[in-house]
Amino acid sequence: MTGVPASAAGGSAGASGAQSGAKPVRAGKLGAAAVNQASLWNVANLLTMLRLVLVPGFVALMLMDGGYDPVWRAWAWAAFAVAMITDVFDGHLARTYNLVTDFGKIADPIADKAIMGAALICLSGLGDLPWWVTGVILGRELGITLMRFLVIRYGVIPASRGGKMKTLVQGTAVGMYVLALTGPLATLRFWVMAVAVVLTVVTGLDYVRQAIVLRKRGVAPQKTVAEEADR
C-alpha cells in the first residue's frame, strides 16, 4: 500500500505520458498510414488486379492466328474462366474478412465489365456472335451502372437473385462461345446465350423498376419538408 490515490497515480502516469506524447502520436499516425497503405494489397484487391491484367491477355489469345485456332481459343477460355472465378471470390473475401477498400469498390466493377465486354466484342468482331447481342448486354450493364449512380442519393439498389443468375448464365454462355465448339454443343450454346439475353433484359427492367420506386420514396419526404417550410 503506497497511500497514493489511484486517480493521483493515474494522473502522474498520464502526465509522464503527456510529456513523451509527441513521439507516440507520430508513431501512431505512421503506423495507421502503414496499415492503410498495406490494406490496398490484400487478397481481394490482388484478385481484382489479376482480373484486370487478364483482359489484354485474353484479347491477345482470342485473336491469335486470326481468332479461329481451337488451341488458342481454349487458352482464351481458360483466361476467361479464371477471371470469372476471381470475380466470385474477391467480393466474397472482401465482405467476409472486412477487406473492402476504395480501390476495390472502383476497380471490381470495372474489371467485371472489362472482361465481359472484351469477350463479347471479340466474339462479334470474329463473327461468332451477332452484334445486337453484344449491344444488348453491354448496353444493359452500362445503363444500370449509370442509373445506380443517378439514384444513389436516395439509396443503394441491392443485387437481386435474378441479377446473380444473369451473371452466371451470361458467363457460361460467353465461355461456351469462346470455345471452338461444334455439333450439338454449338447448338446448346445458342440456347444458353438466348436465356442469358432474356435474363439480361428482364433483370435490367427490374432494376429500372427498383430505381423508380427508390426515387419516389426519396423524393416524397423532400416534398413534405418543402411544403411544411412554405406554410
Number of C-alpha atoms within 10 A of each C-alpha: 3 4 5 8 9 9 9 10 11 11 12 12 12 13 12 11 12 11 10 11 13 11 10 12 11 11 12 12 12 12 12 12 12 11 11 12 10 10 15 17 14 16 16 27 24 15 24 25 17 15 27 19 14 20 21 14 14 24 19 14 20 29 18 15 11 9 19 16 15 14 14 22 22 17 17 25 23 17 20 25 15 15 24 20 12 19 19 11 14 23 19 14 17 17 11 10 10 10 19 19 17 8 11 23 12 10 16 21 13 14 22 18 14 17 22 23 18 16 25 24 18 20 21 16 14 15 10 14 19 14 14 11 16 20 15 14 22 18 15 17 17 11 13 18 12 11 15 18 12 12 16 13 11 15 14 13 16 10 9 12 10 15 18 12 15 22 16 13 20 22 19 18 21 22 20 19 23 27 21 18 14 10 7 9 12 14 11 15 19 17 12 17 21 16 15 24 20 14 20 24 15 15 21 21 14 14 20 17 12 15 22 13 12 18 17 12 13 15 12 11 11 11 11 11 10 11 10 9 8 7 5
